[in-house]
Amino acid sequence: MRGYIEQVFRAADFLEYGASEQQLVDMVVMNLHPDVLARASFLDRSRSRMDLYRVVGLVEERASVDKERHG
């Protein structure tokens, strides 16, 4: 997920897309897999790239715990 986020931001910069950071974050979130969105639904809306990385970290941690419990 982190790689995807970086690709979106790099592409927007390279193409001089002109979107705000919040718009890019919203685009990333809209394109996440439904399983990831379900795991992140309890968290506040991400407003920056750093918020998005924080959410990704929490989602990864939660997925790891779930896997450990059921694996």
Secondary structure, 3 states (H helix, E strand, C coil): CHHHHHHHHHHHHHCCCCCCHHHHHHHHHHCCCHHHHHHHCCCCCCCCHHHHHHHHHHHHHHHHHHHHHHC
